[in-house]
Amino acid sequence: MSESEDLADLGPRPEPRATAPELHPGGADAVVERETDPVVPDVSADDNPATENAPAGTREGEDTSTQATRGEDADGDSESPA
């Protein structure tokens, strides 16, 4: 048989078709709809038993308020000229 006779015996080409991708069962696709919001407790450092032996200074909150977070208007003169 020659090469041209082999190609003629193959028959018609199959039609290409796409299939839907399989979603990962444990990924973000696994959750269809959230029924309730997750409950995250807001535990203070005093109630945490792991911080009982920690120094008191590490258990106190830190003051991170600034003029921007308090909503105060800042003077442009007090800013550094960058």
C-alpha positions as CSV (number, residue, x, y, z in Angstrom):
1,M,0.0,0.0,0.0
2,S,1.1,3.5,-0.7
3,E,0.8,6.5,1.6
4,S,-2.0,8.0,-0.4
5,E,-4.1,4.8,-0.2
6,D,-3.7,4.8,3.7
7,L,-5.0,8.3,4.0
8,A,-8.0,7.5,1.8
9,D,-9.0,4.6,4.1
10,L,-9.1,6.7,7.3
11,G,-12.7,7.8,6.7
12,P,-14.3,11.1,7.6
13,R,-12.7,13.4,10.2
14,P,-14.5,13.4,13.6
15,E,-16.2,16.6,14.7
16,P,-14.3,18.4,17.5
17,R,-16.3,19.0,20.6
18,A,-15.6,20.8,23.9
19,T,-16.5,19.4,27.3
20,A,-17.1,21.4,30.4
21,P,-14.1,21.6,32.8
22,E,-14.2,19.5,35.9
23,L,-14.2,21.7,39.0
24,H,-11.9,20.9,41.9
25,P,-14.0,19.3,44.6
26,G,-12.1,21.1,47.5
27,G,-11.5,24.5,46.0
28,A,-13.5,27.7,45.9
29,D,-15.9,26.1,43.4
30,A,-17.0,23.6,46.0
31,V,-19.1,26.2,47.9
32,V,-22.2,26.9,46.0
33,E,-23.9,29.2,48.4
34,R,-23.0,30.3,51.9
35,E,-25.8,29.7,54.3
36,T,-24.6,31.8,57.3
37,D,-21.7,34.2,57.9
38,P,-18.8,32.7,59.8
39,V,-18.7,33.5,63.5
40,V,-15.3,34.9,64.7
41,P,-15.1,35.6,68.4
42,D,-13.5,38.9,69.4
43,V,-11.4,37.7,72.4
44,S,-9.5,40.2,74.4
45,A,-5.9,39.5,75.5
46,D,-7.0,39.3,79.1
47,D,-9.3,36.4,78.3
48,N,-6.7,34.5,76.3
49,P,-5.0,31.9,78.6
50,A,-1.9,31.9,76.4
51,T,-1.1,35.4,77.4
52,E,-1.3,34.9,81.2
53,N,2.4,34.8,81.6
54,A,3.2,37.6,79.2
55,P,4.3,41.0,80.5
56,A,1.6,43.5,81.1
57,G,3.0,45.9,78.5
58,T,2.5,43.4,75.7
59,R,-1.2,42.8,76.6
60,E,-2.1,46.5,76.5
61,G,-3.6,48.0,73.4
62,E,-1.6,50.3,71.2
63,D,-2.8,53.9,70.4
64,T,-2.6,54.0,66.6
65,S,-4.9,57.0,66.1
66,T,-3.7,59.8,63.9
67,Q,-5.2,63.0,62.6
68,A,-6.4,61.2,59.5
69,T,-8.1,58.4,61.5
70,R,-9.7,60.9,63.9
71,G,-11.0,62.9,61.0
72,E,-9.2,66.1,62.0
73,D,-8.1,68.6,59.3
74,A,-4.3,68.8,59.2
75,D,-2.5,72.1,58.5
76,G,-0.4,72.1,55.4
77,D,2.3,74.0,57.2
78,S,3.0,71.2,59.6
79,E,3.8,68.7,56.9
80,S,7.3,68.1,55.8
81,P,8.3,69.4,52.3
82,A,8.9,66.2,50.5
